[in-house]
Amino acid sequence: MKLVVSPLRDEDLPVEMVERKGLGHPDSICDALAETLSRNLCRHYLEHFGTILHHNVDKALLCGGRAAPAFGGGEVLAPMDLYLSGRAVAEVGGATVPLDDIVIEGSRTWLRANLHALDAERQVRLHNVVRPGSRALGELFARGTAHRRGVPLANDTSFGVGYAPMTALEQLVLEIEQRINGRPRATRHPAWGEDIKVMGVRHGRAVHLTIACALIGRHLADLDAYRAETDAIRQAVAELASDYNFEQCRIAVNAADDPASGSVYLTVTGTSAESGDDGEVGRGNRVNGLITPCRPMSLEAAAGKNPVSHVGKIYNVLARHIAETIVAEMPEVAEAHCYLVSRIGSPVTEPAIAHVRLATHDGMPLEPLQRRAGEIVGSELLGIPSWIDRFVAGTIDVF
Protein backbone atom coordinates (compact mmCIF):
# COMPACT_ATOMS: atom_id res chain seq x y z
CA MET A 1 0.00 0.00 0.00
CA LYS A 2 1.20 3.49 -0.82
CA LEU A 3 0.43 6.07 1.89
CA VAL A 4 0.42 9.77 1.14
CA VAL A 5 0.02 12.42 3.86
CA SER A 6 -0.51 15.95 2.59
CA PRO A 7 -1.59 19.32 4.03
CA LEU A 8 -5.23 20.36 4.22
CA ARG A 9 -6.01 24.03 4.39
CA ASP A 10 -8.13 24.75 7.44
CA GLU A 11 -10.60 27.30 6.12
CA ASP A 12 -13.91 28.70 7.25
CA LEU A 13 -16.11 28.62 4.15
CA PRO A 14 -18.37 31.68 3.85
CA VAL A 15 -21.28 29.50 2.67
CA GLU A 16 -22.08 25.94 3.73
CA MET A 17 -24.94 23.64 2.63
CA VAL A 18 -25.95 20.45 4.44
CA GLU A 19 -28.91 18.17 3.80
CA ARG A 20 -30.38 15.07 5.42
CA LYS A 21 -33.15 12.89 4.07
CA GLY A 22 -35.07 11.31 6.93
CA LEU A 23 -36.06 7.73 7.54
CA GLY A 24 -39.33 7.94 5.63
CA HIS A 25 -37.99 9.71 2.55
CA PRO A 26 -38.41 7.48 -0.53
CA ASP A 27 -34.64 7.35 -1.12
CA SER A 28 -33.99 6.44 2.53
CA ILE A 29 -36.66 3.72 2.39
CA CYS A 30 -34.81 2.18 -0.56
CA ASP A 31 -31.47 2.42 1.27
CA ALA A 32 -32.97 0.85 4.38
CA LEU A 33 -34.60 -2.05 2.56
CA ALA A 34 -31.44 -2.79 0.54
CA GLU A 35 -29.31 -2.82 3.69
CA THR A 36 -31.90 -4.90 5.55
CA LEU A 37 -31.88 -7.41 2.70
CA SER A 38 -28.08 -7.67 2.76
CA ARG A 39 -28.08 -8.27 6.52
CA ASN A 40 -30.82 -10.89 6.26
CA LEU A 41 -28.96 -12.67 3.48
CA CYS A 42 -25.79 -12.67 5.57
CA ARG A 43 -27.63 -14.20 8.52
CA HIS A 44 -29.26 -16.86 6.37
CA TYR A 45 -25.97 -17.77 4.71
CA LEU A 46 -24.18 -17.98 8.07
CA GLU A 47 -26.94 -20.07 9.66
CA HIS A 48 -27.30 -22.55 6.81
CA PHE A 49 -23.87 -22.61 5.15
CA GLY A 50 -21.49 -21.36 7.84
CA THR A 51 -20.19 -18.42 5.82
CA ILE A 52 -21.40 -15.26 4.07
CA LEU A 53 -21.82 -15.90 0.37
CA HIS A 54 -21.48 -13.47 -2.52
CA HIS A 55 -24.23 -10.90 -2.93
CA ASN A 56 -24.75 -7.26 -3.85
CA VAL A 57 -28.34 -6.12 -3.47
CA ASP A 58 -27.71 -2.40 -3.73
CA LYS A 59 -30.38 -1.82 -6.35
CA ALA A 60 -33.86 -0.86 -5.16
CA LEU A 61 -36.48 1.32 -6.80
CA LEU A 62 -39.60 2.79 -5.25
CA CYS A 63 -42.38 3.88 -7.61
CA GLY A 64 -44.85 6.08 -5.80
CA GLY A 65 -48.54 5.26 -5.63
CA ARG A 66 -51.60 7.49 -5.61
CA ALA A 67 -53.32 8.91 -2.56
CA ALA A 68 -56.09 11.29 -1.57
CA PRO A 69 -55.10 12.78 1.81
CA ALA A 70 -57.67 14.62 3.88
CA PHE A 71 -58.06 16.04 7.36
CA GLY A 72 -59.44 13.35 9.62
CA GLY A 73 -58.65 10.56 7.16
CA GLY A 74 -57.79 10.16 3.50
CA GLU A 75 -57.04 7.02 1.52
CA VAL A 76 -54.40 5.39 -0.63
CA LEU A 77 -55.88 4.91 -4.08
CA ALA A 78 -53.03 2.87 -5.56
CA PRO A 79 -50.19 1.23 -3.60
CA MET A 80 -46.57 2.14 -4.08
CA ASP A 81 -44.35 -0.45 -5.78
CA LEU A 82 -40.98 -1.43 -4.34
CA TYR A 83 -38.55 -3.41 -6.48
CA LEU A 84 -35.69 -5.11 -4.64
CA SER A 85 -32.98 -6.02 -7.10
CA GLY A 86 -29.35 -7.10 -7.24
CA ARG A 87 -27.34 -10.31 -7.23
CA ALA A 88 -27.15 -13.09 -4.65
CA VAL A 89 -26.22 -16.76 -4.40
CA ALA A 90 -29.50 -18.64 -4.72
CA GLU A 91 -28.39 -22.28 -4.48
CA VAL A 92 -25.61 -24.14 -2.68
CA GLY A 93 -25.01 -27.86 -3.21
CA GLY A 94 -28.62 -28.46 -4.16
CA ALA A 95 -29.98 -26.40 -1.24
CA THR A 96 -32.14 -23.49 -2.40
CA VAL A 97 -31.95 -20.11 -0.71
CA PRO A 98 -35.53 -18.80 -0.15
CA LEU A 99 -34.83 -15.44 -1.75
CA ASP A 100 -38.48 -14.52 -2.13
CA ASP A 101 -39.20 -14.98 1.57
CA ILE A 102 -36.05 -13.14 2.62
CA VAL A 103 -36.78 -10.21 0.33
CA ILE A 104 -40.52 -9.84 0.91
CA GLU A 105 -40.87 -10.66 4.60
CA GLY A 106 -37.74 -8.79 5.61
CA SER A 107 -38.93 -5.68 3.79
CA ARG A 108 -42.42 -5.82 5.29
CA THR A 109 -40.95 -6.22 8.77
CA TRP A 110 -38.86 -3.07 8.32
CA LEU A 111 -41.77 -1.08 6.93
CA ARG A 112 -44.05 -2.09 9.81
CA ALA A 113 -41.40 -1.18 12.38
CA ASN A 114 -40.40 2.19 10.94
CA LEU A 115 -43.39 3.81 9.16
CA HIS A 116 -46.10 3.99 11.77
CA ALA A 117 -48.95 5.21 9.52
CA LEU A 118 -48.23 2.89 6.59
CA ASP A 119 -50.16 -0.36 6.09
CA ALA A 120 -47.27 -2.52 4.87
CA GLU A 121 -49.62 -5.28 3.66
CA ARG A 122 -52.15 -3.23 1.71
CA GLN A 123 -50.41 0.00 0.72
CA VAL A 124 -47.17 -1.44 -0.67
CA ARG A 125 -46.48 -3.99 -3.40
CA LEU A 126 -43.10 -5.67 -2.98
CA HIS A 127 -41.30 -7.25 -5.92
CA ASN A 128 -38.31 -9.59 -5.67
CA VAL A 129 -36.09 -9.26 -8.72
CA VAL A 130 -32.84 -10.49 -7.12
CA ARG A 131 -30.95 -12.80 -9.48
CA PRO A 132 -27.79 -14.96 -9.24
CA GLY A 133 -24.54 -13.08 -9.78
CA SER A 134 -21.92 -13.55 -12.46
CA ARG A 135 -19.66 -16.57 -12.25
CA ALA A 136 -16.51 -14.42 -12.38
CA LEU A 137 -17.47 -12.24 -9.40
CA GLY A 138 -18.68 -15.26 -7.44
CA GLU A 139 -15.36 -16.99 -7.98
CA LEU A 140 -13.45 -13.84 -7.01
CA PHE A 141 -15.48 -13.63 -3.80
CA ALA A 142 -14.77 -17.32 -3.04
CA ARG A 143 -11.03 -16.96 -3.64
CA GLY A 144 -10.82 -14.47 -0.81
CA THR A 145 -11.67 -17.13 1.77
CA ALA A 146 -8.50 -19.04 0.84
CA HIS A 147 -6.24 -16.02 0.41
CA ARG A 148 -3.90 -14.85 3.16
CA ARG A 149 -5.74 -16.48 6.02
CA GLY A 150 -9.13 -15.49 4.73
CA VAL A 151 -8.58 -11.81 3.91
CA PRO A 152 -11.26 -10.96 1.32
CA LEU A 153 -10.34 -9.71 -2.14
CA ALA A 154 -11.83 -6.43 -3.32
CA ASN A 155 -14.64 -7.13 -5.76
CA ASP A 156 -14.51 -3.69 -7.35
CA THR A 157 -12.12 -0.89 -8.23
CA SER A 158 -13.54 2.04 -6.36
CA PHE A 159 -12.79 4.59 -3.67
CA GLY A 160 -14.03 5.66 -0.27
CA VAL A 161 -13.72 9.02 1.40
CA GLY A 162 -14.37 10.35 4.88
CA TYR A 163 -13.66 13.41 6.99
CA ALA A 164 -13.71 14.59 10.59
CA PRO A 165 -14.82 16.43 12.57
CA MET A 166 -18.33 17.48 11.56
CA THR A 167 -19.10 21.18 11.46
CA ALA A 168 -21.67 22.69 13.78
CA LEU A 169 -24.20 22.88 10.94
CA GLU A 170 -23.63 19.25 9.99
CA GLN A 171 -24.19 18.16 13.57
CA LEU A 172 -27.33 20.27 13.86
CA VAL A 173 -28.93 19.01 10.62
CA LEU A 174 -28.27 15.40 11.63
CA GLU A 175 -29.62 15.96 15.14
CA ILE A 176 -32.82 17.65 13.93
CA GLU A 177 -33.99 14.68 11.86
CA GLN A 178 -32.87 12.11 14.43
CA ARG A 179 -34.64 13.95 17.25
CA ILE A 180 -37.91 14.30 15.34
CA ASN A 181 -37.93 10.70 14.13
CA GLY A 182 -36.56 9.38 17.41
CA ARG A 183 -39.62 10.39 19.43
CA PRO A 184 -42.13 7.80 20.75
CA ARG A 185 -44.44 7.98 17.72
CA ALA A 186 -47.51 6.44 19.30
CA THR A 187 -47.72 8.99 22.10
CA ARG A 188 -45.86 12.10 20.93
CA HIS A 189 -47.02 13.88 17.80
CA PRO A 190 -48.44 10.91 15.89
CA ALA A 191 -49.33 13.38 13.12
CA TRP A 192 -45.64 13.73 12.23
CA GLY A 193 -44.70 11.35 9.44
CA GLU A 194 -41.25 9.85 9.05
CA ASP A 195 -40.65 11.56 5.70
CA ILE A 196 -38.60 14.46 7.01
CA LYS A 197 -36.01 16.39 5.02
CA VAL A 198 -33.72 18.99 6.54
CA MET A 199 -31.72 21.53 4.55
CA GLY A 200 -29.31 23.79 6.37
CA VAL A 201 -27.60 26.75 4.73
CA ARG A 202 -25.03 28.82 6.60
CA HIS A 203 -23.87 32.22 5.36
CA GLY A 204 -21.19 33.43 7.72
CA ARG A 205 -22.68 32.93 11.19
CA ALA A 206 -26.30 33.11 10.01
CA VAL A 207 -28.20 29.88 9.38
CA HIS A 208 -31.40 29.15 7.49
CA LEU A 209 -33.05 25.79 8.19
CA THR A 210 -35.78 24.43 5.94
CA ILE A 211 -37.65 21.39 7.26
CA ALA A 212 -40.17 19.39 5.27
CA CYS A 213 -42.32 16.99 7.28
CA ALA A 214 -45.14 14.91 5.83
CA LEU A 215 -48.08 15.31 8.22
CA ILE A 216 -50.72 12.58 8.56
CA GLY A 217 -54.32 13.58 7.90
CA ARG A 218 -56.09 11.14 10.19
CA HIS A 219 -54.40 12.69 13.24
CA LEU A 220 -55.43 16.24 12.27
CA ALA A 221 -58.95 17.61 12.54
CA ASP A 222 -58.43 20.74 10.44
CA LEU A 223 -56.05 23.40 9.24
CA ASP A 224 -55.66 24.85 12.73
CA ALA A 225 -54.48 21.47 14.00
CA TYR A 226 -52.05 21.29 11.08
CA ARG A 227 -50.63 24.70 11.94
CA ALA A 228 -50.24 23.67 15.57
CA GLU A 229 -48.09 20.71 14.51
CA THR A 230 -45.87 22.74 12.19
CA ASP A 231 -45.45 25.27 15.00
CA ALA A 232 -44.40 22.42 17.33
CA ILE A 233 -41.81 21.26 14.78
CA ARG A 234 -40.50 24.80 14.45
CA GLN A 235 -40.22 25.13 18.23
CA ALA A 236 -38.39 21.79 18.57
CA VAL A 237 -35.91 22.82 15.88
CA ALA A 238 -35.38 26.24 17.48
CA GLU A 239 -34.55 24.59 20.81
CA LEU A 240 -31.95 22.36 19.16
CA ALA A 241 -30.46 25.22 17.17
CA SER A 242 -30.08 27.39 20.28
CA ASP A 243 -27.37 25.02 21.53
CA TYR A 244 -25.12 25.93 18.58
CA ASN A 245 -24.92 29.68 19.15
CA PHE A 246 -25.35 30.85 15.59
CA GLU A 247 -25.73 34.62 15.37
CA GLN A 248 -29.01 34.26 13.50
CA CYS A 249 -31.21 31.23 12.79
CA ARG A 250 -34.28 31.34 10.55
CA ILE A 251 -36.54 28.28 10.41
CA ALA A 252 -39.11 27.38 7.77
CA VAL A 253 -41.36 24.32 8.09
CA ASN A 254 -43.19 22.98 5.02
CA ALA A 255 -42.21 26.08 3.10
CA ALA A 256 -44.33 25.21 0.03
CA ASP A 257 -47.59 25.38 2.01
CA ASP A 258 -50.28 27.84 0.91
CA PRO A 259 -52.83 27.62 3.74
CA ALA A 260 -55.05 30.29 2.17
CA SER A 261 -55.81 27.97 -0.74
CA GLY A 262 -55.81 24.83 1.42
CA SER A 263 -52.59 23.50 -0.12
CA VAL A 264 -50.50 21.92 2.65
CA TYR A 265 -48.14 18.95 3.02
CA LEU A 266 -50.78 16.43 4.08
CA THR A 267 -50.42 12.67 3.59
CA VAL A 268 -52.17 9.41 4.44
CA THR A 269 -49.06 7.39 5.27
CA GLY A 270 -46.47 9.91 6.48
CA THR A 271 -44.32 9.56 3.37
CA SER A 272 -44.40 11.33 0.02
CA ALA A 273 -43.87 7.91 -1.57
CA GLU A 274 -47.65 7.46 -1.44
CA SER A 275 -48.03 9.79 -4.42
CA GLY A 276 -45.59 12.68 -4.58
CA ASP A 277 -42.15 11.16 -4.98
CA ASP A 278 -40.18 8.09 -6.04
CA GLY A 279 -36.98 6.67 -4.56
CA GLU A 280 -33.78 4.85 -5.37
CA VAL A 281 -30.81 3.43 -3.49
CA GLY A 282 -27.81 5.76 -3.31
CA ARG A 283 -29.60 9.03 -4.09
CA GLY A 284 -29.76 10.16 -0.49
CA ASN A 285 -27.46 10.39 2.51
CA ARG A 286 -23.84 9.30 2.44
CA VAL A 287 -22.50 6.92 5.12
CA ASN A 288 -22.25 9.75 7.66
CA GLY A 289 -25.98 10.36 7.31
CA LEU A 290 -25.64 13.62 5.41
CA ILE A 291 -25.40 15.13 1.94
CA THR A 292 -22.52 17.63 2.06
CA PRO A 293 -21.62 19.24 -1.28
CA CYS A 294 -19.00 21.46 0.39
CA ARG A 295 -17.06 18.39 1.61
CA PRO A 296 -15.41 15.40 -0.08
CA MET A 297 -18.06 12.81 -0.97
CA SER A 298 -18.37 9.52 -2.83
CA LEU A 299 -21.38 8.77 -5.02
CA GLU A 300 -21.28 5.07 -4.07
CA ALA A 301 -24.50 3.50 -2.84
CA ALA A 302 -23.21 1.77 0.28
CA ALA A 303 -26.53 0.23 1.36
CA GLY A 304 -27.02 -3.34 0.17
CA LYS A 305 -23.43 -4.02 -0.85
CA ASN A 306 -21.92 -7.10 0.75
CA PRO A 307 -19.92 -6.32 3.91
CA VAL A 308 -17.14 -8.79 3.17
CA SER A 309 -15.46 -7.54 0.02
CA HIS A 310 -17.33 -4.63 -1.52
CA VAL A 311 -15.11 -1.61 -1.07
CA GLY A 312 -17.91 0.73 -2.13
CA LYS A 313 -19.35 0.04 1.30
CA ILE A 314 -16.30 -0.86 3.39
CA TYR A 315 -13.93 1.91 2.29
CA ASN A 316 -16.45 4.72 2.73
CA VAL A 317 -17.25 3.64 6.28
CA LEU A 318 -13.59 2.96 7.05
CA ALA A 319 -12.31 6.26 5.58
CA ARG A 320 -14.68 8.14 7.84
CA HIS A 321 -13.58 6.07 10.83
CA ILE A 322 -9.89 6.66 10.06
CA ALA A 323 -10.44 10.41 9.87
CA GLU A 324 -12.35 10.38 13.17
CA THR A 325 -9.64 8.28 14.85
CA ILE A 326 -6.85 10.58 13.68
CA VAL A 327 -8.65 13.65 15.04
CA ALA A 328 -9.46 11.89 18.32
CA GLU A 329 -6.00 10.43 18.93
CA MET A 330 -3.77 13.17 17.53
CA PRO A 331 -4.41 16.43 19.42
CA GLU A 332 -2.25 18.34 16.96
CA VAL A 333 -4.77 17.67 14.17
CA ALA A 334 -7.72 20.04 13.68
CA GLU A 335 -9.27 18.28 10.68
CA ALA A 336 -8.61 15.13 8.67
CA HIS A 337 -9.72 13.81 5.29
CA CYS A 338 -9.08 10.21 4.23
CA TYR A 339 -9.24 8.73 0.72
CA LEU A 340 -8.88 4.99 0.01
CA VAL A 341 -8.67 3.54 -3.50
CA SER A 342 -9.05 -0.19 -4.15
CA ARG A 343 -7.92 -2.45 -6.97
CA ILE A 344 -10.23 -5.31 -7.88
CA GLY A 345 -8.75 -8.68 -6.93
CA SER A 346 -6.36 -7.27 -4.31
CA PRO A 347 -6.84 -7.85 -0.57
CA VAL A 348 -9.28 -5.32 0.90
CA THR A 349 -6.70 -4.63 3.61
CA GLU A 350 -4.25 -3.41 0.96
CA PRO A 351 -5.66 -0.45 -0.99
CA ALA A 352 -3.81 0.74 -4.06
CA ILE A 353 -3.30 4.06 -2.30
CA ALA A 354 -4.34 5.72 0.95
CA HIS A 355 -4.27 9.50 1.05
CA VAL A 356 -4.63 11.39 4.31
CA ARG A 357 -4.94 15.16 4.36
CA LEU A 358 -4.41 16.96 7.65
CA ALA A 359 -5.02 20.46 8.94
CA THR A 360 -3.05 21.14 12.11
CA HIS A 361 -3.50 23.54 14.99
CA ASP A 362 -1.32 26.65 14.96
CA GLY A 363 0.29 25.73 11.64
CA MET A 364 2.24 22.77 13.05
CA PRO A 365 4.27 21.03 10.29
CA LEU A 366 3.14 17.60 9.08
CA GLU A 367 6.50 15.81 9.18
CA PRO A 368 6.35 14.86 12.90
CA LEU A 369 2.79 13.56 12.42
CA GLN A 370 3.19 11.37 9.37
CA ARG A 371 4.38 8.25 11.19
CA ARG A 372 1.53 8.26 13.70
CA ALA A 373 -1.04 8.91 10.98
CA GLY A 374 0.39 6.01 8.98
CA GLU A 375 0.17 3.71 12.00
CA ILE A 376 -3.51 4.54 12.45
CA VAL A 377 -4.27 3.92 8.78
CA GLY A 378 -2.40 0.60 8.78
CA SER A 379 -4.04 -0.61 11.98
CA GLU A 380 -7.54 0.24 10.81
CA LEU A 381 -6.99 -1.44 7.43
CA LEU A 382 -5.85 -4.67 9.08
CA GLY A 383 -9.00 -4.59 11.20
CA ILE A 384 -11.38 -4.62 8.21
CA PRO A 385 -12.44 -8.29 8.68
CA SER A 386 -13.60 -7.46 12.23
CA TRP A 387 -16.14 -5.00 10.80
CA ILE A 388 -18.16 -7.74 9.12
CA ASP A 389 -20.02 -8.76 12.29
CA ARG A 390 -20.95 -5.14 12.97
CA PHE A 391 -22.37 -4.69 9.48
CA VAL A 392 -24.40 -7.89 9.84
CA ALA A 393 -25.66 -6.85 13.27
CA GLY A 394 -26.79 -3.50 11.86
CA THR A 395 -24.75 -1.42 14.32
CA ILE A 396 -23.08 0.60 11.54
CA ASP A 397 -25.17 3.25 9.80
CA VAL A 398 -24.66 3.49 6.04
CA PHE A 399 -27.18 6.21 5.10
C-alpha positions, 0 to 999 in steps of 0.5 A: 500500500502506498500512503500519502500524507498531505496538508489540508487548508483549514478554512472557514467557508463563507457559505455551507450547505448540508442536507439530510433525508429522513427515515421515511424519505423514498430514497432512505426507504430504498437504502434501508430495505437494501441494507436490511436485505443484505443483513438478512442474506448474511444471517441466512448464509451464516446459519445454513452454510457457515459463511457469508456468500457473494451478494450485492443487493444495492439496487432498489427502486420505489415507484410512488402510488396514488393517494387522496389525503384529507383532514381526519382521514384520507385514503391510498388509491393505488399502492406504491411499488418497491422493487428489490434487485441485485445479485445473490447466491440462490443455491448451494449444493442443491440447497435453495436459498428462499430469496423470495421470503427473505426479500418480501418478509424482511422488507415488510418487517422493516416497513411495519417497524419504521413507518407507523402510519403505513399499512405494509400489507395493503399500501405497498407492493413488494417485488423480488427481482434479485438474481444470481450473480456472475460466475466471475465475481462469485469466484473472485469472492470465493477466492478471498476465503482461501487467500492470506488467512481469509482476507477478502479480495476487493470485488470492485475498483472504487474509492471511499472518502471520509472526513472529521470532525463534523461542522456545527451545521452538519451536527445540527442538521443530523440531530434535527432529523434524528430527534424528530424521528426518534420520538415515541411515535404512538404517544408524541405527535403521531401526526408527524410522518417519518418523511422528514427532510432537513436543509441547512444553509449557513452564510457566515454565522447566520443559518437558514433551516428548511424542514419538510415533514409529511403530516398525517391527515387522520391525526389532524382535525383541520387546518388549525391542527395542522398549523399547531403541529408545524409550530411544534416542529419549528419550536423543537428545531429552534430549541436544538439550534439554540445550543449551537450559538449561531448569530441568526437562525431562521426556520421554515417548516413545510415552506411550500404550504399555501394555507389560504388555498388549502394546499398543505403537506398532508399525507395518508401514510407519512411519506411522500412515496404514497403519491408525490415522490419516487426513490432509489438506493444511493440518491440520499445520505452518504454513510455519515448520514448527510449530503454535504456538497461542500465536503469530499463525498463519494457517489457510491451507494453503500446500502445493500453491498456485501460487507465482506469484500465490496469496497464501495461500502467498506472503504467509505465507512472505514475512511470516515472512521480513520479520519475520526480516529486521527482527530481523536488520537492526535491532538495536533490535528484540527481536521482530517480527510481520508481517501482509500482507492481499491484495486479489484482482486487485491486484498481489501486490507491493501488499498492501491493508495491511501491519502490522508490530508491533515489540517493542524493547529497553529500551523504545526508542520506535518512531518512529525505527524506522518508516522503516527497517521500512517500507523492509524491507517495501517491498523484500521486497514488490518481490522477490516475483517472485524467490521463484518459482524458489525455490518451484519448486526446493523450497528453501523449506519450506512445512510 
